[in-house]
Amino acid sequence: MTLTQIAERTGIPTASCHAILHTLEEETYVQRRTEGRALYWQPTLALYHLGALTVSRYGIRDVALPHLRTLSEALGVPAHLGVLVGADVVYLEKAGTDSFIQFDTYPGKRVPFDRTALGRAIVSAMPESGRGDLVDPRNRTLRKALKQAETEGFAREDGEEMAEIGCIAAPVFNADRQVIASVGVTGFSHDLFPNGDVPAAPQITAAAATISAELGYAAGSDGGP
């Protein structure tokens, strides 16, 4: 983006934007690129390193990965760990399979939360007061899906992001009893939802519960967060 575009998008005065960008350039987080008379600024992979350091402080990936692998091997489909970033869910980790059929999922993928079971699982476990502007009260379909996920303990998505592909996910909680992530699997809808059933749900919710427990979460006497 150009300096003017960045200033307009962020609402920061152009002079301040210019100073900030030069500081970020010195710290190697952005770089300049010239095309003709236009000067563009773009991020560098140093941001990925910064993000990886932040994630490592929480230890979620290290705790979750062995359980993702076990889940993937048991069900024969890829398993994922997702976190909420704004109104999107970001795939933080993936345990794949050796199948020649591969789904379009990978660490770093970012998708609007409402289009995935990973995102719905996280938001469904948030208190109503904490959802902010994430859920439009006029979106009855989404509200119904979140209510169902809250009741059942897992979220589902069937062909809404990609035709004939489905996802099932359950929320992960930390020691402060806050939802911080979700664990889910992706596969063909006819395999995940045979005759409208969800046979993989118990294994997915069990994996999420185990990860939560290892992060210090203790379920309440009512079984809820």
C-alpha angles and dihedrals in degrees: 000000000000122000090254092052092049092049091050094046095048099035090230118137113261094242092052091046090052092053093046093049092051090052091049089048091053089051089049095242094119137023136200124242124188123209112179105307094338122099118206131190122211136175123253132217088263085086089060089053090050091050092048091053091051092050093048090059090065094048092214096131095050091049096043103042098076090050092047089054092049091048093048093049093047095050100031094231134097117275125208144196115214135187131193118248110179106308093337135083116226121205103233100178140005136198107198136194133236092243117127086229109084127184124219095257127118140150108282096029111139123202134166104271096234092061094061137056088225091062096040091051091057096045093044089059093051119095113256090246091056098054093079111173094343094100121048106216088217092060098091094171093057094042090052091049092050092048091051091049091049091051098044098038094237138067129224137200122190119191096323096118096030129006115260092004120111140184136202122194142171130203126256121213133200132220090276089060092247123135108246106162146351137234122215149151133231125212146128112311094232089058097043097042108033110178089348093300126125105215094166094057097091092054093047095048090046091053091049091048092050092050090048091051091050088052089056101263117147116195116231123246089261090056092243131114 
